[in-house]
Amino acid sequence: MKFFAAALALVLALPLRAEPEYPKQGPDIYDRAANGTDQIAAALAQARAEGKNVLLDFGANWCPWCRKLHGTFVSAPEVRDRLARDFVVVMIDVNMRHGVNRNADVNTKYGNPIHEGLPVLVVLDADGKKLLTQETGALEEGDHHDPAKVAAFLTQWAPKR
């Protein structure tokens, strides 16, 4: 009976999952309902407590290069380990398609980094001071982001301990 109840609960919950914003691209990597200001405030509190910097990843769910960079973040061990050790990562959805202009206030606050294109990275120290805006073309190699270049970037901008 417990198995049946659990299976029924799972079946009923499936329709409650939000559909991806761009289904052909796969699952969303940016939370389209998230408030970037709130995300950053939480990340800064965590960064202060853990002695880390904050890495803002500005992008959109429709963006193929955003998805490639995210893939490098989660699948390349040398990148994933540096991120976990030295950064609190905040994925900021800045989708501007279909009349939507998400997190425009956050983009403005950090000097309009999206004018560099998407994705674009902004590094903050634990006090919220902007250290760098990095267009990500410099981290690419051919049709992907080079894990060695991304890892070197992260090493360069890790907090000094």
RODO-2510 file (C-alpha; in nm, 4 decimals, decimal comma):
residues 161
     n   res          X          Y          Z
     1     m     0,0000     0,0000     0,0000
     2     k     0,2853     0,2407     0,0815
     3     f     0,4401     0,1746    -0,2594
     4     f     0,1101     0,2496    -0,4332
     5     a     0,0686     0,5764    -0,2393
     6     a     0,4246     0,6842    -0,3195
     7     a     0,3826     0,5976    -0,6879
     8     l     0,0541     0,7876    -0,7026
     9     a     0,2098     1,0927    -0,5368
    10     l     0,4927     1,0880    -0,7912
    11     v     0,2551     1,0605    -1,0871
    12     l     0,0424     1,3461    -0,9544
    13     a     0,3448     1,5678    -0,8919
    14     l     0,4895     1,5322    -1,2433
    15     p     0,2506     1,7812    -1,4055
    16     l     0,3451     2,0387    -1,1378
    17     r     0,7029     2,0646    -1,2653
    18     a     0,7533     2,3777    -1,4700
    19     e     0,8075     2,3170    -1,8358
    20     p     1,1372     2,4472    -1,9706
    21     e     1,1195     2,7958    -2,1139
    22     y     1,2721     2,6747    -2,4413
    23     p     1,1887     2,3011    -2,4500
    24     k     1,4099     2,2274    -2,7511
    25     q     1,7102     2,3575    -2,5532
    26     g     1,6495     2,1202    -2,2614
    27     p     1,5915     2,1926    -1,8928
    28     d     1,6281     2,5511    -1,7762
    29     i     1,9663     2,6378    -1,6286
    30     y     1,8617     2,9893    -1,5208
    31     d     1,5693     3,0296    -1,2820
    32     r     1,3390     3,2591    -1,4756
    33     a     1,1398     3,3471    -1,1631
    34     a     1,4403     3,4319    -0,9453
    35     n     1,5087     3,7840    -0,8302
    36     g     1,8749     3,8532    -0,9052
    37     t     1,9088     4,1074    -0,6253
    38     d     1,7897     3,8505    -0,3716
    39     q     2,0128     3,5815    -0,5220
    40     i     2,3182     3,8060    -0,4927
    41     a     2,2378     3,9117    -0,1348
    42     a     2,2194     3,5456    -0,0291
    43     a     2,5402     3,4649    -0,2201
    44     l     2,7283     3,7529    -0,0558
    45     a     2,6225     3,6365     0,2907
    46     q     2,7419     3,2851     0,2073
    47     a     3,0670     3,4161     0,0556
    48     r     3,1466     3,6208     0,3689
    49     a     3,0795     3,3208     0,5911
    50     e     3,2908     3,0854     0,3773
    51     g     3,5724     3,3174     0,2652
    52     k     3,4781     3,2976    -0,1032
    53     n     3,4185     3,5349    -0,3921
    54     v     3,0919     3,5519    -0,5851
    55     l     3,0715     3,4636    -0,9536
    56     l     2,7720     3,6109    -1,1347
    57     d     2,6868     3,4237    -1,4539
    58     f     2,4597     3,6453    -1,6658
    59     g     2,2760     3,4509    -1,9342
    60     a     1,9488     3,3156    -2,0664
    61     n     1,7934     2,9746    -2,1207
    62     w     1,7807     3,0220    -2,5004
    63     c     2,1576     3,0867    -2,5215
    64     p     2,3634     2,7911    -2,6541
    65     w     2,6940     2,9339    -2,5265
    66     c     2,5391     2,9839    -2,1817
    67     r     2,4516     2,6160    -2,1798
    68     k     2,8020     2,5219    -2,2948
    69     l     2,9623     2,7258    -2,0165
    70     h     2,7253     2,5756    -1,7604
    71     g     2,8182     2,2305    -1,8901
    72     t     3,1854     2,3124    -1,8336
    73     f     3,1044     2,4349    -1,4823
    74     v     2,9367     2,1073    -1,3858
    75     s     3,1294     1,8457    -1,5845
    76     a     3,4955     1,9524    -1,5938
    77     p     3,6477     1,8398    -1,2619
    78     e     3,9154     2,1113    -1,2522
    79     v     3,6477     2,3792    -1,3024
    80     r     3,3857     2,2249    -1,0750
    81     d     3,6400     2,1862    -0,7913
    82     r     3,7662     2,5458    -0,8166
    83     l     3,4119     2,6787    -0,8220
    84     a     3,3181     2,4775    -0,5135
    85     r     3,6312     2,5804    -0,3247
    86     d     3,6530     2,9498    -0,4117
    87     f     3,3177     3,0849    -0,5366
    88     v     2,9493     3,1122    -0,4729
    89     v     2,7943     3,0977    -0,8204
    90     v     2,4809     3,2967    -0,9031
    91     m     2,3040     3,2268    -1,2307
    92     i     2,1327     3,5552    -1,3295
    93     d     1,8598     3,5218    -1,5926
    94     v     1,8711     3,8267    -1,8216
    95     n     1,6368     3,7008    -2,0924
    96     m     1,5158     3,9902    -2,3089
    97     r     1,3098     3,7938    -2,5605
    98     h     0,9333     3,8115    -2,6026
    99     g     0,9101     4,1519    -2,4325
   100     v     1,0729     4,0217    -2,1159
   101     n     1,3615     4,2127    -1,9585
   102     r     1,4560     4,0044    -1,6562
   103     n     1,6890     4,1371    -1,3891
   104     a     1,7538     4,4600    -1,5796
   105     d     1,8207     4,6353    -1,2482
   106     v     2,0991     4,3884    -1,1670
   107     n     2,2510     4,4316    -1,5111
   108     t     2,2478     4,8099    -1,4627
   109     k     2,3930     4,7869    -1,1113
   110     y     2,6991     4,5999    -1,2386
   111     g     2,7685     4,8316    -1,5335
   112     n     2,5664     4,6620    -1,8095
   113     p     2,7886     4,3549    -1,8453
   114     i     2,5507     4,1982    -2,0977
   115     h     2,6663     4,4502    -2,3588
   116     e     2,9620     4,2076    -2,3875
   117     g     2,7211     3,9355    -2,5039
   118     l     2,6007     3,6207    -2,3304
   119     p     2,7170     3,4558    -2,1231
   120     v     2,9188     3,7115    -1,9319
   121     l     3,0782     3,6715    -1,5904
   122     v     3,1173     3,9251    -1,3105
   123     v     3,3401     3,8536    -1,0119
   124     l     3,2575     4,0140    -0,6767
   125     d     3,4508     3,9961    -0,3542
   126     a     3,2650     3,8882    -0,0409
   127     d     3,1793     4,2525     0,0352
   128     g     3,0095     4,2959    -0,3023
   129     k     3,2845     4,5000    -0,4695
   130     k     3,3025     4,4280    -0,8423
   131     l     3,6479     4,2967    -0,9288
   132     l     3,6034     4,2134    -1,2983
   133     t     3,3651     4,1710    -1,5877
   134     q     3,4747     3,8893    -1,8200
   135     e     3,3319     3,8237    -2,1636
   136     t     3,3512     3,4505    -2,2128
   137     g     3,4752     3,4386    -2,5714
   138     a     3,8271     3,4513    -2,4269
   139     l     3,7524     3,1231    -2,2477
   140     e     3,6432     2,9408    -2,5623
   141     e     3,8304     2,6966    -2,7793
   142     g     3,6559     2,6108    -3,1040
   143     d     3,2964     2,5099    -3,0344
   144     h     3,3231     2,4893    -2,6536
   145     h     3,4650     2,6539    -2,3435
   146     d     3,8147     2,5250    -2,2714
   147     p     3,8227     2,3797    -1,9173
   148     a     4,1901     2,4788    -1,8791
   149     k     4,1138     2,8418    -1,9692
   150     v     3,8111     2,8515    -1,7394
   151     a     4,0102     2,6936    -1,4539
   152     a     4,2950     2,9449    -1,5034
   153     f     4,0444     3,2318    -1,4950
   154     l     3,8940     3,0987    -1,1724
   155     t     4,2368     3,0553    -1,0157
   156     q     4,3298     3,4127    -1,1063
   157     w     4,0125     3,5563    -0,9482
   158     a     3,9865     3,3296    -0,6446
   159     p     4,0008     3,5073    -0,3083
   160     k     4,3499     3,5593    -0,1736
   161     r     4,3919     3,3528     0,1412
***
